Amino acid sequence: MAHKTIVIGAGLAGLSAAYELVKAGCDVRVFEAQERVGGRVYTAQMSGEQYGELGAEFVDDNHTAIKDYITKFDLQLDLACQFPDDLYWFIDGILRNRNSLSPTQSIALDSLYAQLQTLIEQQQDPPITLDEWLEAKAFAPFASRIARLQAHSLFATDAETIGPGFFAYPGSDSNVIMRIRGGSSRLVDALAKQLGKRVNTGNAVRRIQQIGNTVIVNVETASGFVEIVADSAIATIPWNVLRHISLEIPIVEAQKEAIFNLPYGGAVKTLLQYPKSFWSQPNFGLVLLEGNYQAIWEPTFAQIGTTKILSCFSGGTPSLNLAQSVRSLAEEAVRAIYPNALDTIDCVSYDWSADEWIRGAYCYFGPGDLNRFNPYLTLPAGRVLFAGEHTAPVEFRGYMEGAIRSGQRAAQQVLKLQPTETEIERSDPYFRNR
């Protein structure tokens, strides 16, 4: 019989791992606590057949794994932004992109980015926060201001908590940023369709146990608790959720420390729909600003219809203080840039920190933690493997690309496992007949 694997979590990492294992002939079951699949991929449908992303959204030119799936499932990509022209900062009431910065501002940013590149090249992970590092390096106030803003808007955390060693890795090396036509959930749906009834939603995993060469997963279903026995398991859920599950597996102390201490930023995404555009650019681009929301962009640039949507992103501590005022505060952020903004006709919002099965945005690393945790993020714990964007190559963490790559890597780790005695007994005629 085929190798039996349990996949915990039906986000992109879990679905990718399961898909690759099924292709390889494995017997796979996926258990997802929520009633929907996708995890942090969540496309919202709005009026006029338009849509926006409440979760993961962007595909960069160098995101080869997701682009392969997009081709395989006959999906399409649309242009989202082109850098540097479509990246703006709204600072002191002025909207600027890289081409319109003053010479002094450009020099300050170049100095910051050069120092960050040095951290990457030398694999440095200073034991101080980004805020402390900026002060110690005495960067120009403009550059330090931009760095602190980007901690919120790009990393979903604060300059007072993120380490400069992790912050140094750019959110994108690509000049062309894209999104999936029809929404990111179309890729989730395509993978889930391939897996069919192997995916079980509304089934929360409460315990992962290994006894000998057997993995036992305790699952809470609508009719009560059941135990599922397999030859291996892949845990793809965020580690700030995994740490609330009973783990009775052969895990090394350093890896356990990473699971229980890896932090996740906070994020709220709010979609505001307007009757028409009121901005001058053909594409609103990506605007970074200070305040309750720190990033705004237009997801309807390539969509049909005269109505338009603006995505408003709040990260880090500010995202935790929005309470019930998300719509008014998002509208206020837009009006800060465009005082003559029209009234909204629709609004959808999602607070990822309030989701009990997600508990935040994506992972980040505190001072010194990148080098401390990295060697253990993909380490198997016996016959239990780990996937999720937090286990991806560092430059892809926080992206759909990272989730997919991690799922594919974990699937390969499963395929390399030696057959268990149980598997041999099932396949060898001698054991079957004795």
N, C-alpha and C positions, 0 to 999 in steps of 0.2 A: 504494500500500500504506500501511498505518497506520504512524504513528510508533512506532518500537521503543524501549522503555525497559527497562533492567535495574534491578531493585530489590535492593539488598544488605541482607539481614536480614529475617526474617519475624516480628519482634515487632509490636506494635500499630501502630507508625509505618509499617513497611514494608507490612503488610497493608492499612492504610488508604490509603496512597498507591497501591498496586497496584489496589485496589478502585475508587477514584475514577478512575484512568486507564482501566481496562477499561470502566467505564461511559461514558467519553468516546470510546471506540472505538480506544484505543491497543493496540498489541501489547506485552504485558508478560510478563517472566519474573522470577521471584523466586528468589534463591539464599540459602539459610540453611545456616550451618555445622553447626548442631546437627541431631540426628535428630528433634527436635520443633519445632513452631512455638510462638510466644508470647513468646520472649525473657524479659523479667522478669515476665511473667504466667504463673503456674504454680500451678494448683489441685491440691491433694493430696486424694485420696479416703481416708477412714479408715473404721473399722468402724461398723456400724450405719447405713450409707448417709449418713454425715455427711462434711463436707469443710471444709477450711480453706485459706487462701492462703499459699503460701510466698513469693509475690511481691506484685505490685500488687493492691490490694484495694478502696480506698475511692472512692466517687463522691459528690461534693458537689452541693448543690442548683444551683449555678451552672455545673456541668459540662455544658454544652449539647450539645457535639459527641458525647460518649459516650452521652448520653441519647437523641439522635436515632438513633444506631445501635441502641440497646437497643429502641427502638420499632420501627424498621425490621425487625429480626430477631425480633420477637415475644418478647423476653426481658422479665424482670421485675426490679424492684428491691425489696429489703427494707431496713427500717430497721436501721442499725447503732448510731448514737449520736445523742443530742441534747445540744447544748451550751447553757449551761454545766453543766447538772446532771450529765451523764454523764462529765465530765472530772474526774479525781481526781489529786491528788498525794499520794504516800506519803512523807512527810518526818518524820524523827525518830520513827518508829513510829506515826504518826497518819495516817489516811486522810482527806483533806479535798478538797472541791470548792470552786469559787469562792464558793458561798453560805455555806460554813462557815469561811472564812478570818477571821482576826481583823481588826479595823479597820486595824491597823498593817500587816499583810501585804497587805491590799487596796490601801492607799495606795501601798505599795512597788511592787506589780505595775502599778498604773495609771500610775505615774511612768515605769516601764520602757517600757510599751507606748506611752505618749505620745511618748517620745523616739524610739522606733523608727518611729512613724508620721511624725515630722518628717523622718527620713532618707528615707522614701519620697516624701513631698510635695516635698522639695527635691532629690530624686534625688542624694543624697549617697552616696558610696562611700568611706568613710575608708580610708586606707592603713595601717590597723592591724587586728589580729585582734579578734574579739568579746571575748575575754578582756581584751585591753588596753583596749578601749573601755569595758567595764564598770568597770574600775579607774579609768580617767580620769574617768568620769562620777560616780564615788563613789556608786553606787546602794546601797540598803540590802542587807545580806547576803542576806536572804531572796530578793529579786528577782534578784540576781546568781546565786544558787544555782539558781533556776528556769530562768534563761536558759541556764546551762551544761548543765543537765539536758536542756533542749529541743534543744540542739545535737546531742546524742547521739540522742535519741528521735525527733525529727521530721526532722532533716537528715542523720542517719547519719554525722556527723563530730564534731569536737571544737571546743570554744570557742577553743582555741589555734590553729586553722587556718582556720576560716570567717571571712569578712569581715562586719562588722555591716551593711553595705549590702545584702547578700543575705539575711542572717538576718532583716532587718526585714520582709521580705515574709511575711505569715502563711501557714501551711500551709493554712488554710481561712478564708474569710469567711462560711461557711455555718453555720447553727445545726443543720442536719439533714445527717447523714452516712449514706450508704447503701452497700450492696454488691449485686452481681448475684446473683440467686437461682440456685442451682446452681453458682456459682463464676465467677470472672472468665474462666476458660478457655472458657466457653461463648461469649463474644463472639469470642474468637480463633478458635474452631472455626467459628463462623458465617461470619466473613470468609474463612477458608481454604476453606470449602466453596464459596463464591461463585467463588473463583479456581481451584479444581480443580487440574489438572495443571500449571498455570502455576507452582506453588510446588514448588521442588526442595530437599529437605532433605538433610543430609549433604554439602553442597557448599560448601566454604570458598573465599571470594574471596581471592586472594593479590596481585593487582595491578589497579589501575585506571589506564587510560592514555587520553589523548585525542590523536588525530592528525587535524589539520584539524577537520572537523565530525563526526568519528566517534569513538565511545567504544568502547574494547576492554577487556573484563574477563577476567582470567585466573582460571579456576575450577579448584580441585582436586576431582576427582570420585573415585569408587571405582576407576575404570578409568584414572586418570591426569589430566593437566592438559589443559584445553581453553580455547580463546579464544572468547568470545562478543562479537559485534560488534553495536552498537546506535547509535541516534541520540542517546541520552542515558542517564544513570544517576542513581539516587538512593541515596546511602549513608545508611542509617538506623541503623547499629550504633553503640554507644557510642564516643566518640572515644578512650577509652583502649584500645579494640580497633582502631579505624581507624588509629591511629598505628603499628601493627605491620604495616600493609599498604603495599606500594609504591605511592606516589601520583605518577604522572607526568601531572599535570593543571595547567592554568594557574591556579594558586592564588596569591593575594597573600600577602605575608609575614606580615601581621597575622593572617590567617585560619589560616595554617600554625602560627603561634605558639599560637593558641587550641586547635587540634587537638592539639598536642603537650604542652600544659600544663594544660588544663582538668582539675581533679581530680574524683575520684569517691569518695564515702564507702564505708565497709565496712558490711556488714549480714549478720546471721544471723537467720533466723526459725525458731522452734521451736514446733511444735504439740503440746500435751500434751492427751491425751484422758483424761477421768475418768468413772467409772461414773455419777456424778450431780453436780449442783451442790452446793457447800458454802458459797456466798456468799449474802448476804442480799438483795442487789439483784436485781430481776427481770432486769435487764440489767447485766452486770458493768461495762459502760462502758469507758472508756479510762483506765488507771492509769499514771501516770508515776512512776518510782522510780529510786533510785540503786543502782548495783551492776553486776554482769555483764550483766544485762538491764535496759533502761531503760523499757520499755513493755509492758503486758499488757492484752489485751482478749479478749472472748468473741465468736467468730464464729458460734456456734450459737444465738444468741438467737432467731432466727426459723426454726430448723431443727427437723425432727421428731426424736423419740427422747428417751429419758431421759438418755443419755450426753451429756456436754458437753465442749467443747474450749476451751482457753485458748491464744491466740496470744501468744508471748513474743518480743519484738524486742530485738536488741542492735545498736547502731550505733557507728560510729567506732572508735577504738582498742580499747575493750573487746571488740568483736566479733572482733578479730584474735587475741585471747588465750584463746578458749574451747576450742580444741584439740578433743579427743575427749569433753569433759565437758559437751556441750550439754544433754543430758537432765537430769543431776543438778543442773547450775547453774540451769536453767530451773525445775526443781522447787523448788530452794532459794529462788528469787526469789518464787515463789507462796507458799511457806510463810512468807516474811518478812511478807507481808500477812495470810495466814490460817494461823496455826500449826497448826490442826487440819485442814489440807488432806488429802484422801484420796490414796491411792496411784494413780498413773497406770496406765492399761490399754494405752495406745499412745502412740507418739511418732514424729513425722516432723520433720526439720530440713533446712535448706538454707543453705549458706554461699556468698553471692553473690560474695565476693572470690576464692573458690577456683575459680569457673567461668571457664575460660580464654576463653570467648566473651562474657563479661559483665564480669568483672574489677572488680566492685564493686556498689554499690547504685545511686544516682542522682547526678547531678552536683551540685556546690556551687561557690561562687566564693570565692576567697581575698581578702585585703585589696586593694581597688582593682581587682580583676579583673572585676567586674560591668560597670562602665563601659568598661573596657579591651577586653573581649571581645565585649560585646553587639552592636556594629555589624556584626560579621563572622560571627555564628552562622548566619544564614540566607542569606548571600551565595553566589550560584552560583560555582563554579569552572569557568568555561567551560560545558560541557554536562553537568557533574556537579553535582547538587543535594544538599542535606543535610537530613535529618530526624531525629527522635528527641526525647525529652523535653528534652534539653539545648538544643534549638533552639526550644522553645516560648516563648510569652509567659511572662515570669518568674514570674507568679503560678501557672502551671500546671506548672512544672518538677517532676519527681518523681512526676507523676500520669499515669494512663492518659489523662486528658483532654488533657494536654500532648502525649503521643505521637500521639494521633489528630489533634489540631489541626496538629501539625507535618507529618504525612503528607499531610493535605489541602492544606496550604499548598505543600508541595513538588510535589504533583501539579499544582496550578495554575501553578506556575513552569514545569513541563515543557510544559504546554499553551500557554504564552505564547512558547515558543521559536520562532524563525523556522525554517521548513522548511529542511533541509539540501539541498545539491545532489543527494545520493543520493536523498532523498525525492522531489524534483522529477522526477528521471529515472524513478523507479518509477511516478509518477502521470501524467506528461504524455505523451500519445500521440506527440508529436514525438520525445521522447527514446527512447521504447520502440521506435519504428520506424526510427530513423535508422541 
